[in-house]
Amino acid sequence: MHQDNTPPLRLRAWGRWASVVAVCITSFFVHGGAPEVSLMEARNFVAAREMVAGGSWLIPTMNGELRLAKPPFPTWAVAALQKLVGPTENLALLRLPAAFAATLLVLFFWGLARELTRHLPGDAEDSGRTAWLGALVLASSLLVITTGREGQWDIFAVSMMVGALWLLVKGWQRAGQAWGWLAGAGVLGGLSLLSKGPVALYTVLFPFLLIYLVGYPQHRQHVRRHLPGTLLGLGLLLGIGCSWPWYIYQHVAPAAVTVARTEISSWGERHVKPFWFYAPFAAFTGIWALVALVSLVWPYARPRVQRYIPYALALGWVLISLLLLSLVPEKKERYMLPLMPPLALLVAGLIRYWEAAVAAKRSTRSDLTLLRVWGGILLVVCLAVPVALFVIDLPGTKGARLWASVVVFGVVGAYVLRQLVRLPRPTALTGASLTGMAALLILLLPFYPVWERRRDTVGLRQMRDIRRHVALQSMRWVSLDTLHVKQVWAAGRAVPIWHLPPTSPISSPQGAVTAGPVAVFSAAPLQSRLPLAWRQAGFRITQVDSFYLGGKKESGYWMVGILNRLGTKKP
């Protein structure tokens, strides 16, 4: 009997792995270069570019100035990639580390969910199915997709900390020694600190441990049994996580202290939003929003899903994380990323209940109503996408993309409609949701850059045009004003700010820059920026070009000139 069951079990395990990997590829890797570089990405990519160009990997710089506001692990990942493939500005390649971090987040969460559901009664019905569904839900959640496609810090910090949680729980639940698991948890936790400081400690680790240990006495017994290994993990977490800040403090203490004070004050001064800003957090699961919202309703969800997931733990994890995030005045949508793993677990538990209830023909009227509402939302999306592409009059919305969307969403919509007419099956709606999200990403992401530039003024000169200016290519570039980091990224090189000394350039310590012609960037007319002593010494700035900071004239423009001394031949 055991021999008869082994091949199907193995086949099912491989099928689950293949499905999770396929969803991750679609969510994080396909069309990775489509969106234009974001502000956070530009900071990360510029710092990585300067590391690869010969800068310090331990004391990062951004446009020639110290970059200490964020720990360097995500920047190291991008720089290491460029060391492997060579210097590149291919966004699809530069975003690969973030995509791999997002994939690791899904896999780590899959392992954590498996440990949390392994001993529940519902797991005996279909071993591992709840954890697998949770991994699929997380990989296809909207906020995880958007952060996993952006080469910045949040996805690394949350991914590593969720991995630390998985290894902690796995180690604590072992009957024997668990030194390796707990040490691994410390390493991943340390890498999380090296990704975004203590943020994930506050938003991921602390909320989980609070509900896991306070709400469940048996878990505290597990920790006491593995106390030496737990202390080892804690030591590794602090040792790895604090190694870079300690190094920075030892070498550039004044700058480090200044940056630390600025970052702490920014929590209460920048991007300040009201306490309830994160209230619609369930919507950021995207296609799972309705299921996520229903799973938060204790009277409905708890008696149904507690057979499949530790409902109180998952709900407490979400709510404590939400409270801690809301207490911080500085708020951004991507800061809700720590809420996505526990929400995915809640969604998976509710789907598992609906599957079992429909299969056993014991669904209540409210169950069937919710399933039909879910299917109705999917049907509206399937109808809306082709119609939107037909109505929007932009390049890329017609032709093959339109017909492909009609076929794909037409088939998915017909399948969903069939479910609505008959008894809706949760498994079918889950498959339709995953297929619909994959189709949206595959068909519409290449069109996204066109959508971003839909209101741009055609023909405006940009920084990328300045790079092709032959006379400037061999010169050193400096800026008389602070150039936005996205423009620094577009420049393809550092454009450090240069404070022109009012005294004679000959006696100035910065006079070495005047040994030959220099490309000068300025937000104001160039001649007015040259001090009298410089003009008397025979220096002139001749404007040779200009560029706009964005796709519209209202975004402002900068002047580009050549600084040289009279009698010096221009290139």
Secondary structure, DSSP 8 states (H G I E B T S, - for coil): -HHHHHHHHHHHHHHHHHHHHHHHIIIIITTTT-S---HHHHHHHHHHHHHHTT--SSS-EETTEE--SS-SHHHHHHHHHHHHH-S---HHHHTHHHHHHHHHHHHHHHHHHHHHHTTSGGGGTSTTHHHHHHHHHHHT-HHHHHHHTS-SSHHHHHHHHHHHHHHHHHHHT-SS--HHHHHHHHHHHHHHHHHHTTHHIIIIIHHHHHHHHHS-HHHHHHHHHTHHHHHHHHHHHHHHHHHHHHHHHHHSHHHHHHHHHHHHHHHHHSSB--GGGGTTGGGGGGGGHHHHHHHT-HHHHHHHHTTTS-HHHHHHHHHHHHHHHHHSSB--GGGGGGGHHHHHHHHHHHHHHHHHHHHTT---HHHHHHHHHHHHHHHHHHHHHHHHHHH--STTSSTHHHHHHHHHHHHHHHHHHHHHHS---HHHHHHHHHHHHHHHHHHHGGGHHHHHTTT--TT---HHHHTT-GGGTTSEEEESS---HHHHHHHTS---B----SS-TTTSGGGGGGGS-EEEEESS-SGGGS-HHHHHTTEEEEEEEEEESSSSGGG-EEEEEEEEETTS---
